[in-house]
Amino acid sequence: MLELDLAVTKDNVLVVSHSPYLIQPAADSSDPRIATVVANERKCIGPPLPPGTYIHSLTLAQIKQYDCGSSTLPAFPHQQAVPHTAIPTFDEVLDLAPGNTVQFNVETKIFPARPEITPTPEVFVKMIDDAVKKRQLEARVILQSFDFRTLLAMKQLDPSIRLSALFGQPQYDAMMGLNDPEKGYAHIAKAAGLRPGDFFSPDQSLVTPAEVQWAHDHYMLVAPYTANTPEAWQKLADAKVDAIITDDPATLLAWLRAQHPPLHP
């Protein structure tokens, strides 16, 4: 499964980007969380723009002028530079779907407190659904978000799309414009409108065997983020999660296959 985040350009094109910024903002030394996030985001090279330039303020033609593949990041030691690589559109990624069975776990990069940097939740999910339906990929797509407005909008628009509720530690919610401190799975299921077959995607620190069992008892799945070490993988495997989001899929896959019995084919 490929996990990817989506932003929207000024001319309403879906593009794949973990960050809503094309040019990252200057690090805020007063908040180490922001500094860490900024340091771990991709760097793009192109015409000068001020720090903190949002993707939604630029057209696709403008964004395609930037080389976002030449710089690697120290936080990702297995990353390989691919010079002259521009940010891809969602259409370009989905066009790679024929001939394989890869599934797409798609996150809407949307923030309740920053409505000016994305379309509305309803418009955002309609754009995604149109692209998916055009290629008849509904069965291979999961929509995930910290902003449950997009999950509820997709549930109403296209119930065939599986949903995944992202949620983290309460102290990080303000950074994303969220204000619900309750992180119990039963509460999250109700708030996000989850159904049997849908996913919880908690910060790995919010995974417990009891919560995973609650999810399974209600025919839902658990896919925590972002676990990158064997110690973290073991804890999640012991809790019987269904999937693991990681920055190091090759090493995780080898670890899963090395367990007795193997945890992955």
Buried (B, 14 or more C-beta within 10 A) or exposed (E): EBBBBBBBBBEEBBBBBBBBBBBBBEBEEEEEEBBEBBEBBBBBEBEEBEEBBBBBBBEBEBBBEBBBBEEBEEEEEEEEEEEEBBBBBBEEBBEEBEEEEEBBBBBBBBBBEEEEBBBEBBEBBBBBBEBBBEBEBEEBBBBBBBBBBBBBBBBEBBEEBBBBBBBBEBEEBEBBBBEEEEBEBEEBBEBBBBBEEBBBBBBBEBBEEEBBBBBBEBEBBBBBBEBBEEEBBEBBBEBEBBBBBBBBBEBBBEBBEEEEEEBEE
